[in-house]
Amino acid sequence: MVPDKLKIGDTIGVIAPSEPINEEYKRYMENSIKIFENMGFKIKLSKNIYKNTYGYSATPEEKASDINDMFADKEVKAIISAVGGDNSFNCLGLIDYENIKRNPKIITGYSDATNYLEAIHTKTGLVTYHHAEMIDLGRKPEKDFQLSQFKKVLVDGILGEIDKNKPYKCLQEGVSEGVIVGGNVPSMVTLLNTEYFPDLTDKILFLEVYSVSTDFDLADRYLGVLKYHGVFDKIKGLWIGHYHADTEDMKIEDVFMRHLKEYDFPILKCDDFGHDCENIVIPIGAKVRLDASNCKVKILEEV
């Protein structure tokens, strides 16, 4: 199920199902709102977006209510996550997935948003989008590439090879085609053995790790958990995103590859999705071709 493209003049809804928006984040939100308004869009904030009922977040009911309301709102044509965090998983059982099926629309985010992006795709078949969040966009000076990707994919609907902002690296040669799923590694671990975890059979998996909350040894553990649960036994290809703590002596790709010695599927590394970088748009649930040998990824169907 593919949502309609955005049109200039459309209304974009903003939700915050993860951590609360503090005073500093509000300034970044204001910056992002101006960016989208200057692009010609209108912005509508969810009713609970500034709630901090628990002192560390809004309640699951408040978060799910905002998601449900935004999908039901006929004025809203796309939904963007405000900020990441740690506990959006707790609202997944309260989301009205039948409402989403009746009102399919663009929804974007990354990091902790992996939980509801994957849950919505798994439960409804709707293509969702791994892309920037409002706070992230509003606090970083580098945003031209990211915004160009937003317009190219979600407004113009252009298919084909995904643009590169930085060079890609082949970690294991090969070419595979399949539906792409994935996101943040700890969030994918959280979804394991639930009804919200995607069927990984013959899928292309993309994964990224946030260095601030997941250092090398914790990433090593999470990847071991995924391997133990047979994740890498099922997939046809792997695409690894940016890790800000990489050094000349230690890189996140080395941690991945220690877990992948016995696998022969293509593996590609890039710095164009994840935390602390400008994000391309990755359509979760779309068919892609991952060509690790030539360091490129191509979207093969309308998204």
MARLUMDREN-864487 format. One record per residue (C-alpha): residue number from 1; y, x, z negated. Coordinates in nm, 2 decimals. Layout:
// residues N
pt k=NUM | py=Y | px=X | pz=Z
...
END
This chain:
// residues 303
pt k=1 | py=0.00 | px=0.00 | pz=0.00
pt k=2 | py=0.33 | px=0.15 | pz=0.12
pt k=3 | py=0.67 | px=0.04 | pz=-0.01
pt k=4 | py=0.97 | px=-0.02 | pz=0.21
pt k=5 | py=1.21 | px=0.26 | pz=0.29
pt k=6 | py=1.54 | px=0.27 | pz=0.11
pt k=7 | py=1.86 | px=0.18 | pz=0.29
pt k=8 | py=2.21 | px=0.30 | pz=0.22
pt k=9 | py=2.37 | px=0.04 | pz=-0.01
pt k=10 | py=2.04 | px=-0.05 | pz=-0.19
pt k=11 | py=2.01 | px=-0.06 | pz=-0.56
pt k=12 | py=1.81 | px=0.20 | pz=-0.74
pt k=13 | py=1.68 | px=0.12 | pz=-1.09
pt k=14 | py=1.65 | px=0.39 | pz=-1.36
pt k=15 | py=1.39 | px=0.38 | pz=-1.64
pt k=16 | py=1.31 | px=0.61 | pz=-1.94
pt k=17 | py=0.94 | px=0.56 | pz=-2.04
pt k=18 | py=0.92 | px=0.91 | pz=-2.20
pt k=19 | py=1.16 | px=1.08 | pz=-2.44
pt k=20 | py=1.49 | px=0.92 | pz=-2.54
pt k=21 | py=1.82 | px=1.00 | pz=-2.37
pt k=22 | py=2.04 | px=1.18 | pz=-2.61
pt k=23 | py=2.42 | px=1.24 | pz=-2.58
pt k=24 | py=2.37 | px=1.56 | pz=-2.38
pt k=25 | py=2.13 | px=1.38 | pz=-2.14
pt k=26 | py=2.38 | px=1.10 | pz=-2.10
pt k=27 | py=2.62 | px=1.35 | pz=-1.94
pt k=28 | py=2.36 | px=1.45 | pz=-1.70
pt k=29 | py=2.28 | px=1.09 | pz=-1.63
pt k=30 | py=2.64 | px=1.03 | pz=-1.54
pt k=31 | py=2.64 | px=1.32 | pz=-1.30
pt k=32 | py=2.33 | px=1.19 | pz=-1.13
pt k=33 | py=2.47 | px=0.84 | pz=-1.10
pt k=34 | py=2.77 | px=0.98 | pz=-0.93
pt k=35 | py=2.55 | px=1.18 | pz=-0.69
pt k=36 | py=2.36 | px=0.86 | pz=-0.58
pt k=37 | py=2.67 | px=0.65 | pz=-0.56
pt k=38 | py=2.83 | px=0.92 | pz=-0.34
pt k=39 | py=2.52 | px=0.89 | pz=-0.12
pt k=40 | py=2.59 | px=0.51 | pz=-0.09
pt k=41 | py=2.35 | px=0.37 | pz=-0.34
pt k=42 | py=2.41 | px=0.14 | pz=-0.64
pt k=43 | py=2.25 | px=0.23 | pz=-0.97
pt k=44 | py=2.10 | px=-0.02 | pz=-1.23
pt k=45 | py=1.99 | px=0.10 | pz=-1.57
pt k=46 | py=1.70 | px=-0.06 | pz=-1.74
pt k=47 | py=1.78 | px=-0.27 | pz=-2.05
pt k=48 | py=1.60 | px=-0.03 | pz=-2.30
pt k=49 | py=1.70 | px=0.30 | pz=-2.13
pt k=50 | py=1.89 | px=0.42 | pz=-2.44
pt k=51 | py=1.65 | px=0.29 | pz=-2.70
pt k=52 | py=1.52 | px=0.53 | pz=-2.96
pt k=53 | py=1.34 | px=0.28 | pz=-3.19
pt k=54 | py=1.09 | px=0.53 | pz=-3.33
pt k=55 | py=1.34 | px=0.81 | pz=-3.38
pt k=56 | py=1.16 | px=1.01 | pz=-3.11
pt k=57 | py=1.12 | px=0.74 | pz=-2.84
pt k=58 | py=1.14 | px=0.38 | pz=-2.75
pt k=59 | py=0.83 | px=0.16 | pz=-2.83
pt k=60 | py=0.55 | px=0.12 | pz=-2.57
pt k=61 | py=0.65 | px=-0.24 | pz=-2.54
pt k=62 | py=1.02 | px=-0.15 | pz=-2.46
pt k=63 | py=0.91 | px=0.11 | pz=-2.20
pt k=64 | py=0.66 | px=-0.12 | pz=-2.03
pt k=65 | py=0.91 | px=-0.41 | pz=-2.03
pt k=66 | py=1.16 | px=-0.19 | pz=-1.84
pt k=67 | py=0.89 | px=-0.09 | pz=-1.58
pt k=68 | py=0.78 | px=-0.45 | pz=-1.54
pt k=69 | py=1.14 | px=-0.58 | pz=-1.51
pt k=70 | py=1.24 | px=-0.33 | pz=-1.25
pt k=71 | py=0.94 | px=-0.41 | pz=-1.03
pt k=72 | py=1.01 | px=-0.79 | pz=-1.07
pt k=73 | py=1.39 | px=-0.75 | pz=-1.00
pt k=74 | py=1.45 | px=-0.84 | pz=-0.63
pt k=75 | py=1.78 | px=-0.65 | pz=-0.63
pt k=76 | py=1.61 | px=-0.32 | pz=-0.71
pt k=77 | py=1.46 | px=-0.14 | pz=-0.41
pt k=78 | py=1.35 | px=0.18 | pz=-0.58
pt k=79 | py=1.29 | px=0.31 | pz=-0.94
pt k=80 | py=1.36 | px=0.66 | pz=-1.06
pt k=81 | py=1.25 | px=0.82 | pz=-1.39
pt k=82 | py=1.54 | px=0.94 | pz=-1.61
pt k=83 | py=1.37 | px=1.22 | pz=-1.80
pt k=84 | py=1.02 | px=1.36 | pz=-1.90
pt k=85 | py=0.87 | px=1.39 | pz=-2.24
pt k=86 | py=0.52 | px=1.34 | pz=-2.39
pt k=87 | py=0.43 | px=0.98 | pz=-2.46
pt k=88 | py=0.46 | px=0.76 | pz=-2.16
pt k=89 | py=0.08 | px=0.72 | pz=-2.17
pt k=90 | py=0.11 | px=0.48 | pz=-2.45
pt k=91 | py=0.28 | px=0.21 | pz=-2.23
pt k=92 | py=0.02 | px=0.21 | pz=-1.95
pt k=93 | py=-0.19 | px=-0.07 | pz=-2.10
pt k=94 | py=0.12 | px=-0.29 | pz=-2.11
pt k=95 | py=0.23 | px=-0.25 | pz=-1.75
pt k=96 | py=0.18 | px=-0.56 | pz=-1.54
pt k=97 | py=0.00 | px=-0.42 | pz=-1.24
pt k=98 | py=-0.03 | px=-0.75 | pz=-1.06
pt k=99 | py=0.35 | px=-0.78 | pz=-1.07
pt k=100 | py=0.36 | px=-0.44 | pz=-0.90
pt k=101 | py=0.12 | px=-0.55 | pz=-0.63
pt k=102 | py=0.34 | px=-0.85 | pz=-0.57
pt k=103 | py=0.66 | px=-0.64 | pz=-0.56
pt k=104 | py=0.57 | px=-0.30 | pz=-0.42
pt k=105 | py=0.86 | px=-0.05 | pz=-0.42
pt k=106 | py=0.94 | px=0.32 | pz=-0.44
pt k=107 | py=0.89 | px=0.48 | pz=-0.78
pt k=108 | py=0.96 | px=0.85 | pz=-0.84
pt k=109 | py=0.94 | px=1.10 | pz=-1.12
pt k=110 | py=0.75 | px=1.41 | pz=-1.24
pt k=111 | py=0.62 | px=1.58 | pz=-1.55
pt k=112 | py=0.53 | px=1.31 | pz=-1.81
pt k=113 | py=0.59 | px=1.05 | pz=-1.54
pt k=114 | py=0.26 | px=1.17 | pz=-1.39
pt k=115 | py=0.10 | px=0.92 | pz=-1.63
pt k=116 | py=0.25 | px=0.61 | pz=-1.48
pt k=117 | py=0.28 | px=0.74 | pz=-1.13
pt k=118 | py=-0.10 | px=0.80 | pz=-1.12
pt k=119 | py=-0.18 | px=0.48 | pz=-1.32
pt k=120 | py=0.02 | px=0.26 | pz=-1.08
pt k=121 | py=-0.14 | px=0.42 | pz=-0.78
pt k=122 | py=-0.49 | px=0.40 | pz=-0.93
pt k=123 | py=-0.46 | px=0.04 | pz=-1.04
pt k=124 | py=-0.27 | px=-0.10 | pz=-0.74
pt k=125 | py=-0.31 | px=0.13 | pz=-0.44
pt k=126 | py=0.07 | px=0.17 | pz=-0.42
pt k=127 | py=0.19 | px=0.51 | pz=-0.29
pt k=128 | py=0.41 | px=0.66 | pz=-0.56
pt k=129 | py=0.63 | px=0.97 | pz=-0.54
pt k=130 | py=0.64 | px=1.30 | pz=-0.73
pt k=131 | py=1.01 | px=1.40 | pz=-0.71
pt k=132 | py=1.31 | px=1.48 | pz=-0.93
pt k=133 | py=1.43 | px=1.29 | pz=-1.23
pt k=134 | py=1.78 | px=1.18 | pz=-1.30
pt k=135 | py=1.85 | px=1.42 | pz=-1.59
pt k=136 | py=1.70 | px=1.71 | pz=-1.40
pt k=137 | py=1.91 | px=1.63 | pz=-1.10
pt k=138 | py=2.23 | px=1.60 | pz=-1.30
pt k=139 | py=2.22 | px=1.92 | pz=-1.49
pt k=140 | py=2.13 | px=2.17 | pz=-1.22
pt k=141 | py=2.37 | px=2.31 | pz=-0.96
pt k=142 | py=2.10 | px=2.36 | pz=-0.70
pt k=143 | py=2.03 | px=2.02 | pz=-0.56
pt k=144 | py=2.10 | px=2.02 | pz=-0.18
pt k=145 | py=1.74 | px=2.08 | pz=-0.08
pt k=146 | py=1.61 | px=1.83 | pz=-0.32
pt k=147 | py=1.85 | px=1.56 | pz=-0.21
pt k=148 | py=1.78 | px=1.63 | pz=0.16
pt k=149 | py=1.41 | px=1.57 | pz=0.08
pt k=150 | py=1.48 | px=1.24 | pz=-0.09
pt k=151 | py=1.67 | px=1.12 | pz=0.21
pt k=152 | py=1.42 | px=1.26 | pz=0.46
pt k=153 | py=1.11 | px=1.10 | pz=0.31
pt k=154 | py=1.24 | px=0.79 | pz=0.12
pt k=155 | py=1.53 | px=0.68 | pz=0.34
pt k=156 | py=1.45 | px=0.81 | pz=0.69
pt k=157 | py=1.07 | px=0.79 | pz=0.64
pt k=158 | py=1.01 | px=1.11 | pz=0.85
pt k=159 | py=0.65 | px=1.23 | pz=0.86
pt k=160 | py=0.50 | px=1.56 | pz=0.95
pt k=161 | py=0.51 | px=1.91 | pz=0.80
pt k=162 | py=0.67 | px=1.93 | pz=0.46
pt k=163 | py=0.98 | px=2.14 | pz=0.45
pt k=164 | py=0.98 | px=2.47 | pz=0.26
pt k=165 | py=1.26 | px=2.59 | pz=0.04
pt k=166 | py=1.07 | px=2.90 | pz=-0.06
pt k=167 | py=0.78 | px=3.09 | pz=0.09
pt k=168 | py=0.42 | px=2.96 | pz=0.03
pt k=169 | py=0.13 | px=3.18 | pz=-0.07
pt k=170 | py=-0.24 | px=3.14 | pz=0.04
pt k=171 | py=-0.47 | px=3.20 | pz=-0.25
pt k=172 | py=-0.79 | px=3.09 | pz=-0.07
pt k=173 | py=-0.80 | px=3.03 | pz=0.31
pt k=174 | py=-0.91 | px=2.71 | pz=0.47
pt k=175 | py=-0.79 | px=2.37 | pz=0.60
pt k=176 | py=-0.87 | px=2.03 | pz=0.44
pt k=177 | py=-0.75 | px=1.68 | pz=0.49
pt k=178 | py=-0.75 | px=1.41 | pz=0.23
pt k=179 | py=-0.55 | px=1.17 | pz=0.01
pt k=180 | py=-0.33 | px=1.37 | pz=-0.22
pt k=181 | py=-0.31 | px=1.30 | pz=-0.60
pt k=182 | py=-0.20 | px=1.49 | pz=-0.90
pt k=183 | py=0.10 | px=1.60 | pz=-1.10
pt k=184 | py=0.15 | px=1.77 | pz=-1.44
pt k=185 | py=-0.16 | px=1.94 | pz=-1.58
pt k=186 | py=-0.13 | px=1.82 | pz=-1.95
pt k=187 | py=-0.06 | px=1.46 | pz=-1.82
pt k=188 | py=-0.37 | px=1.47 | pz=-1.60
pt k=189 | py=-0.57 | px=1.59 | pz=-1.90
pt k=190 | py=-0.43 | px=1.29 | pz=-2.10
pt k=191 | py=-0.56 | px=1.05 | pz=-1.83
pt k=192 | py=-0.91 | px=1.19 | pz=-1.82
pt k=193 | py=-1.19 | px=0.93 | pz=-1.88
pt k=194 | py=-0.94 | px=0.64 | pz=-1.87
pt k=195 | py=-0.91 | px=0.36 | pz=-1.61
pt k=196 | py=-0.59 | px=0.52 | pz=-1.50
pt k=197 | py=-0.73 | px=0.85 | pz=-1.38
pt k=198 | py=-0.77 | px=0.87 | pz=-1.00
pt k=199 | py=-1.10 | px=0.90 | pz=-0.82
pt k=200 | py=-1.09 | px=1.26 | pz=-0.71
pt k=201 | py=-1.37 | px=1.25 | pz=-0.46
pt k=202 | py=-1.26 | px=1.43 | pz=-0.14
pt k=203 | py=-0.90 | px=1.44 | pz=-0.26
pt k=204 | py=-0.63 | px=1.70 | pz=-0.22
pt k=205 | py=-0.52 | px=1.78 | pz=-0.57
pt k=206 | py=-0.17 | px=1.91 | pz=-0.66
pt k=207 | py=-0.10 | px=2.05 | pz=-1.00
pt k=208 | py=0.20 | px=2.20 | pz=-1.18
pt k=209 | py=0.26 | px=2.33 | pz=-1.53
pt k=210 | py=0.58 | px=2.34 | pz=-1.74
pt k=211 | py=0.61 | px=2.69 | pz=-1.89
pt k=212 | py=0.84 | px=2.58 | pz=-2.19
pt k=213 | py=0.57 | px=2.34 | pz=-2.33
pt k=214 | py=0.26 | px=2.49 | pz=-2.18
pt k=215 | py=0.23 | px=2.87 | pz=-2.20
pt k=216 | py=-0.03 | px=3.08 | pz=-2.03
pt k=217 | py=-0.30 | px=3.04 | pz=-2.30
pt k=218 | py=-0.25 | px=2.66 | pz=-2.33
pt k=219 | py=-0.25 | px=2.63 | pz=-1.95
pt k=220 | py=-0.58 | px=2.82 | pz=-1.95
pt k=221 | py=-0.73 | px=2.57 | pz=-2.20
pt k=222 | py=-0.61 | px=2.27 | pz=-2.01
pt k=223 | py=-0.76 | px=2.40 | pz=-1.68
pt k=224 | py=-1.08 | px=2.47 | pz=-1.87
pt k=225 | py=-1.09 | px=2.10 | pz=-1.98
pt k=226 | py=-1.03 | px=1.98 | pz=-1.62
pt k=227 | py=-1.31 | px=2.21 | pz=-1.50
pt k=228 | py=-1.55 | px=2.09 | pz=-1.78
pt k=229 | py=-1.49 | px=1.73 | pz=-1.67
pt k=230 | py=-1.59 | px=1.82 | pz=-1.31
pt k=231 | py=-1.24 | px=1.78 | pz=-1.16
pt k=232 | py=-1.28 | px=2.08 | pz=-0.93
pt k=233 | py=-1.63 | px=1.98 | pz=-0.82
pt k=234 | py=-1.49 | px=1.68 | pz=-0.64
pt k=235 | py=-1.18 | px=1.79 | pz=-0.46
pt k=236 | py=-1.13 | px=1.93 | pz=-0.11
pt k=237 | py=-0.83 | px=2.14 | pz=-0.17
pt k=238 | py=-0.58 | px=2.25 | pz=-0.44
pt k=239 | py=-0.20 | px=2.29 | pz=-0.42
pt k=240 | py=-0.03 | px=2.47 | pz=-0.71
pt k=241 | py=0.33 | px=2.43 | pz=-0.80
pt k=242 | py=0.61 | px=2.64 | pz=-0.97
pt k=243 | py=0.57 | px=2.81 | pz=-1.30
pt k=244 | py=0.89 | px=2.94 | pz=-1.44
pt k=245 | py=0.73 | px=3.20 | pz=-1.68
pt k=246 | py=0.56 | px=3.40 | pz=-1.40
pt k=247 | py=0.62 | px=3.78 | pz=-1.41
pt k=248 | py=0.50 | px=4.07 | pz=-1.20
pt k=249 | py=0.21 | px=4.13 | pz=-1.44
pt k=250 | py=0.11 | px=3.77 | pz=-1.52
pt k=251 | py=0.12 | px=3.46 | pz=-1.30
pt k=252 | py=0.00 | px=3.11 | pz=-1.33
pt k=253 | py=-0.20 | px=3.14 | pz=-1.01
pt k=254 | py=-0.42 | px=3.41 | pz=-1.18
pt k=255 | py=-0.50 | px=3.16 | pz=-1.46
pt k=256 | py=-0.60 | px=2.90 | pz=-1.20
pt k=257 | py=-0.81 | px=3.14 | pz=-1.00
pt k=258 | py=-1.01 | px=3.26 | pz=-1.31
pt k=259 | py=-1.14 | px=2.90 | pz=-1.33
pt k=260 | py=-1.20 | px=2.86 | pz=-0.95
pt k=261 | py=-1.42 | px=3.16 | pz=-0.87
pt k=262 | py=-1.72 | px=2.95 | pz=-0.75
pt k=263 | py=-1.52 | px=2.71 | pz=-0.53
pt k=264 | py=-1.45 | px=2.76 | pz=-0.16
pt k=265 | py=-1.19 | px=2.49 | pz=-0.09
pt k=266 | py=-0.85 | px=2.60 | pz=0.03
pt k=267 | py=-0.59 | px=2.69 | pz=-0.24
pt k=268 | py=-0.22 | px=2.71 | pz=-0.17
pt k=269 | py=0.06 | px=2.81 | pz=-0.41
pt k=270 | py=0.43 | px=2.72 | pz=-0.37
pt k=271 | py=0.75 | px=2.70 | pz=-0.58
pt k=272 | py=0.88 | px=2.38 | pz=-0.43
pt k=273 | py=0.75 | px=2.13 | pz=-0.69
pt k=274 | py=0.73 | px=2.12 | pz=-1.06
pt k=275 | py=0.98 | px=2.22 | pz=-1.34
pt k=276 | py=1.28 | px=2.44 | pz=-1.30
pt k=277 | py=1.28 | px=2.42 | pz=-0.92
pt k=278 | py=1.41 | px=2.20 | pz=-0.64
pt k=279 | py=1.14 | px=1.94 | pz=-0.57
pt k=280 | py=1.00 | px=1.83 | pz=-0.24
pt k=281 | py=0.88 | px=1.47 | pz=-0.23
pt k=282 | py=0.50 | px=1.44 | pz=-0.26
pt k=283 | py=0.36 | px=1.09 | pz=-0.18
pt k=284 | py=0.08 | px=1.03 | pz=-0.42
pt k=285 | py=-0.19 | px=0.83 | pz=-0.24
pt k=286 | py=-0.10 | px=0.94 | pz=0.12
pt k=287 | py=-0.33 | px=1.14 | pz=0.35
pt k=288 | py=-0.22 | px=1.50 | pz=0.41
pt k=289 | py=-0.35 | px=1.81 | pz=0.57
pt k=290 | py=-0.35 | px=2.12 | pz=0.34
pt k=291 | py=-0.36 | px=2.43 | pz=0.56
pt k=292 | py=-0.38 | px=2.72 | pz=0.32
pt k=293 | py=-0.45 | px=2.97 | pz=0.60
pt k=294 | py=-0.11 | px=2.90 | pz=0.76
pt k=295 | py=0.07 | px=2.81 | pz=0.44
pt k=296 | py=0.17 | px=2.45 | pz=0.52
pt k=297 | py=0.12 | px=2.09 | pz=0.42
pt k=298 | py=0.16 | px=1.80 | pz=0.66
pt k=299 | py=0.19 | px=1.43 | pz=0.58
pt k=300 | py=-0.04 | px=1.25 | pz=0.82
pt k=301 | py=0.04 | px=0.88 | pz=0.76
pt k=302 | py=0.34 | px=0.66 | pz=0.70
pt k=303 | py=0.46 | px=0.68 | pz=0.34
END
